[in-house]
Every structure is written in structure tokens, then in C-alpha cells.
Amino acid sequence: KAGVTQTPRYLIKTRGQQVTLSCSPISGHRSVSWYQQTPGQGLQFLFEYFSETQRNKGNFPGRFSGRQFSNSRSEMNVSTLELGDSALYLCASSLRDQRLETQYFGPGTRLLVL
Amino acid sequence: GESVGLHLPTLSVQEGDNSIINCAYSNSASDYFIWYKQESGKGPQFIIDIRSNMDKRQGQRVTVLLNKTVKHLSLQIAATQPGDSAVYFCAESSSGRLYFGRGTQLTVWP
């Protein structure tokens, strides 16, 4: 069974631009969560989607948004990019509930904002 | 928010020795805990998990111990190998989501 895949793997953007990252969960997994990882803040939860609905949300500004499609694939969008948005963005999937089941992570998208 | 922390940010061990990585959590209501390993340039990889109704769980060369009295979690790696060098994260399930610790860098010397 294929693992979680994320595209693109690397991205360079400039301040003010917007970016869309994509995540394909493990087949059969319906819960998809997004995390931001930086050396200073560690792994921080962005949001979780289940059955095309945002089920939980972390403490990030409204510039960070996401969505999930009927096939469980998910995208996250960051608008008006800031230098501080440079990070590794990780997607993780689980069968139904990331609170109760193992989450499996993708390789991440490394975003650099110049 | 919840606090999941690690006692030591770095740990260096000799190949073949046992490693112990510690984690403290603050929410006594947390009921699910996971250890992840992250190698450079990769996403976190699941190692082992434990639910709050257990004190100990063993996997292949790894053991997780949960002490709910002092809210402490540890990961023991037996016969540590160079391939075990990575950052190890603990995570706890609380308030509807997982909270991750900052990570411990494990370095294995030959």
C-alpha cells in the first residue's frame, strides 16, 4: 500500500505570494492533518480534515486554509506569504480519527519564502 | 495548550548500547501516546504507540513505558544501531488532536 504523498517536495516563493500544497493520504484513510515544522517551534498542528470537513484547527492565522476532496486528498493554501512561513509542511493521514489511531506522515513540502 | 516536552534535547550513545529517550506530558486526561522517528529530510515515521490503560508496550528492539502517576513517557531502544540516529518525538492525544514534543536528537557512535 502506498504511503502518504505530498507535492511538490520543494517550493520557493516570495513574500506576498500564495501557495497551494497537496497531500494524498494512504488509500482508505479519511482523516488528513497538516503540520508546520520549524527549528524554532517544532511540529505545530495546522488543521485536520475528515469527510471533507475541517474537524479541528490549530492556532494559525486565517492566511492558512485547507480543504479536503471526496477522495480524501487534501490541499492547504497559504496566502500573502511571510518570511516566517518558511518551513517544512507535513501531511499525515489516519483511518478515521488522529486522536485514537496512528497517523502516518508524508515526506513533507519544504517551503522557502524569500 | 498542552505541554509535551523532553528532558534532554540531545543524546549520544555507543553502537550496541541501549538508549532511553524521555518525555513529560502535562495533561492527565491524555489517553494515547505515540513515538515518532524523523530522519534528516524525511517525514516522521511511526515507531510505537501506547494507550493510557497500559504501562508498557514492546515492539521490535523498542519499548515504551508510560507512568501516569508522574506523567512521564519513555522510549527504550535496545542494541542501538547507527541507523537509529534521528530525532525522536513523543506525541500525546488531548483535546481532539495530537500534541508533539520538541524532539530529542539521538546520535549513535560506532
HADDOCK unambig.tbl for C-alpha pairs under 7 A between the chains (distance, minus, plus):
assign (segid A and resid 42 and name CA) (segid B and resid 102 and name CA) 5.36 0.50 0.50
assign (segid A and resid 43 and name CA) (segid B and resid 100 and name CA) 6.20 0.50 0.50
assign (segid A and resid 90 and name CA) (segid B and resid 43 and name CA) 6.96 0.50 0.50
assign (segid A and resid 98 and name CA) (segid B and resid 97 and name CA) 6.63 0.50 0.50
assign (segid A and resid 99 and name CA) (segid B and resid 93 and name CA) 5.30 0.50 0.50
assign (segid A and resid 99 and name CA) (segid B and resid 96 and name CA) 6.04 0.50 0.50
assign (segid A and resid 99 and name CA) (segid B and resid 97 and name CA) 5.27 0.50 0.50
assign (segid A and resid 99 and name CA) (segid B and resid 98 and name CA) 6.19 0.50 0.50
assign (segid A and resid 100 and name CA) (segid B and resid 32 and name CA) 6.56 0.50 0.50
assign (segid A and resid 104 and name CA) (segid B and resid 45 and name CA) 6.96 0.50 0.50
assign (segid A and resid 104 and name CA) (segid B and resid 46 and name CA) 6.69 0.50 0.50
assign (segid A and resid 105 and name CA) (segid B and resid 43 and name CA) 5.77 0.50 0.50
assign (segid A and resid 105 and name CA) (segid B and resid 44 and name CA) 5.90 0.50 0.50
assign (segid A and resid 105 and name CA) (segid B and resid 45 and name CA) 6.66 0.50 0.50
assign (segid A and resid 106 and name CA) (segid B and resid 43 and name CA) 5.58 0.50 0.50
assign (segid A and resid 107 and name CA) (segid B and resid 42 and name CA) 5.00 0.50 0.50
assign (segid A and resid 107 and name CA) (segid B and resid 43 and name CA) 4.27 0.50 0.50
assign (segid A and resid 108 and name CA) (segid B and resid 43 and name CA) 5.94 0.50 0.50
